Amino acid sequence: MYPAKVIGRVVATRKYKTVEGIKLLLIQPTDWKGNFKGDPIVAADSVGAGAGEFVFYVKAREACFQWLKGDKQ
């Protein structure tokens, strides 16, 4: 898990069917003290985070398990 700060929302006029209904956020990676580092990232929101909030993000494929349907987990 990596720390980041939510700096905005992403509005898409078109999305792949697999991500329809999923809120996308623009997050700014930080160090553990809250200092910005690197470029902003678009992230799928599974917890209802809002602008200005401190969040954690994951870069592994297992991060998408939140949205799998059925018994595929």
C-alpha atoms as a printed R data frame, in Angstrom:
   type eleno elety resid chain resno       x       y       z
1  ATOM     1    CA   MET     A     1   0.000   0.000   0.000
2  ATOM     2    CA   TYR     A     2   1.156   3.484  -0.835
3  ATOM     3    CA   PRO     A     3   0.036   6.848   0.606
4  ATOM     4    CA   ALA     A     4  -1.623   9.554  -1.515
5  ATOM     5    CA   LYS     A     5  -3.907  12.573  -1.325
6  ATOM     6    CA   VAL     A     6  -7.098  12.898  -3.378
7  ATOM     7    CA   ILE     A     7  -6.751  16.001  -5.545
8  ATOM     8    CA   GLY     A     8  -9.802  15.651  -7.781
9  ATOM     9    CA   ARG     A     9 -12.342  13.538  -9.665
10 ATOM    10    CA   VAL     A    10 -12.043  12.154 -13.162
11 ATOM    11    CA   VAL     A    11 -15.037  12.583 -15.456
12 ATOM    12    CA   ALA     A    12 -15.155  10.240 -18.445
13 ATOM    13    CA   THR     A    13 -17.640  10.553 -21.282
14 ATOM    14    CA   ARG     A    14 -16.899   6.943 -22.234
15 ATOM    15    CA   LYS     A    15 -15.697   4.005 -20.154
16 ATOM    16    CA   TYR     A    16 -15.049   0.339 -20.757
17 ATOM    17    CA   LYS     A    17 -18.078  -1.694 -19.681
18 ATOM    18    CA   THR     A    18 -15.978  -3.295 -16.942
19 ATOM    19    CA   VAL     A    19 -15.529   0.055 -15.163
20 ATOM    20    CA   GLU     A    20 -18.982   1.589 -15.697
21 ATOM    21    CA   GLY     A    21 -20.386   2.718 -12.353
22 ATOM    22    CA   ILE     A    22 -16.973   2.903 -10.683
23 ATOM    23    CA   LYS     A    23 -15.925   6.348  -9.399
24 ATOM    24    CA   LEU     A    24 -12.516   7.475 -10.631
25 ATOM    25    CA   LEU     A    25 -10.313   9.815  -8.610
26 ATOM    26    CA   LEU     A    26  -7.166  11.770  -9.337
27 ATOM    27    CA   ILE     A    27  -4.685  11.080  -6.563
28 ATOM    28    CA   GLN     A    28  -1.266  12.574  -5.852
29 ATOM    29    CA   PRO     A    29   1.227  10.068  -4.417
30 ATOM    30    CA   THR     A    30   2.964  11.269  -1.248
31 ATOM    31    CA   ASP     A    31   5.603  10.081   1.151
32 ATOM    32    CA   TRP     A    32   4.540   8.982   4.628
33 ATOM    33    CA   LYS     A    33   4.861  12.574   5.895
34 ATOM    34    CA   GLY     A    34   2.413  13.877   3.269
35 ATOM    35    CA   ASN     A    35   4.940  15.498   0.910
36 ATOM    36    CA   PHE     A    36   3.950  15.154  -2.756
37 ATOM    37    CA   LYS     A    37   6.115  12.945  -4.948
38 ATOM    38    CA   GLY     A    38   5.787  11.802  -8.538
39 ATOM    39    CA   ASP     A    39   2.966  12.415 -10.994
40 ATOM    40    CA   PRO     A    40  -0.781  12.210 -10.251
41 ATOM    41    CA   ILE     A    41  -2.524   8.869 -10.850
42 ATOM    42    CA   VAL     A    42  -6.086   7.960 -11.836
43 ATOM    43    CA   ALA     A    43  -7.465   5.468  -9.299
44 ATOM    44    CA   ALA     A    44 -10.714   3.540  -8.926
45 ATOM    45    CA   ASP     A    45 -12.479   4.394  -5.653
46 ATOM    46    CA   SER     A    46 -13.819   1.492  -3.572
47 ATOM    47    CA   VAL     A    47 -14.316   3.334  -0.260
48 ATOM    48    CA   GLY     A    48 -16.018   6.644  -1.108
49 ATOM    49    CA   ALA     A    49 -13.015   8.938  -0.666
50 ATOM    50    CA   GLY     A    50 -13.370  12.666  -1.306
51 ATOM    51    CA   ALA     A    51 -11.228  15.638  -2.300
52 ATOM    52    CA   GLY     A    52  -8.431  16.460   0.127
53 ATOM    53    CA   GLU     A    53  -8.542  13.114   1.919
54 ATOM    54    CA   PHE     A    54  -5.448  11.059   2.688
55 ATOM    55    CA   VAL     A    55  -5.804   7.570   1.155
56 ATOM    56    CA   PHE     A    56  -3.832   4.422   0.456
57 ATOM    57    CA   TYR     A    57  -3.619   2.888  -3.005
58 ATOM    58    CA   VAL     A    58  -2.502  -0.489  -4.305
59 ATOM    59    CA   LYS     A    59  -0.814  -1.281  -7.607
60 ATOM    60    CA   ALA     A    60  -1.381  -5.053  -7.670
61 ATOM    61    CA   ARG     A    61  -3.978  -6.822  -9.811
62 ATOM    62    CA   GLU     A    62  -5.670  -8.050  -6.641
63 ATOM    63    CA   ALA     A    63  -6.914  -4.477  -6.119
64 ATOM    64    CA   CYS     A    64  -9.694  -5.140  -8.651
65 ATOM    65    CA   PHE     A    65 -11.136  -8.067  -6.620
66 ATOM    66    CA   GLN     A    66 -13.430  -5.516  -4.953
67 ATOM    67    CA   TRP     A    67 -15.483  -5.333  -8.158
68 ATOM    68    CA   LEU     A    68 -15.532  -8.972  -9.280
69 ATOM    69    CA   LYS     A    69 -18.965 -10.512  -9.561
70 ATOM    70    CA   GLY     A    70 -19.911 -14.028  -8.592
71 ATOM    71    CA   ASP     A    71 -17.613 -16.670  -7.141
72 ATOM    72    CA   LYS     A    72 -14.513 -15.648  -9.078
73 ATOM    73    CA   GLN     A    73 -12.811 -14.458  -5.897
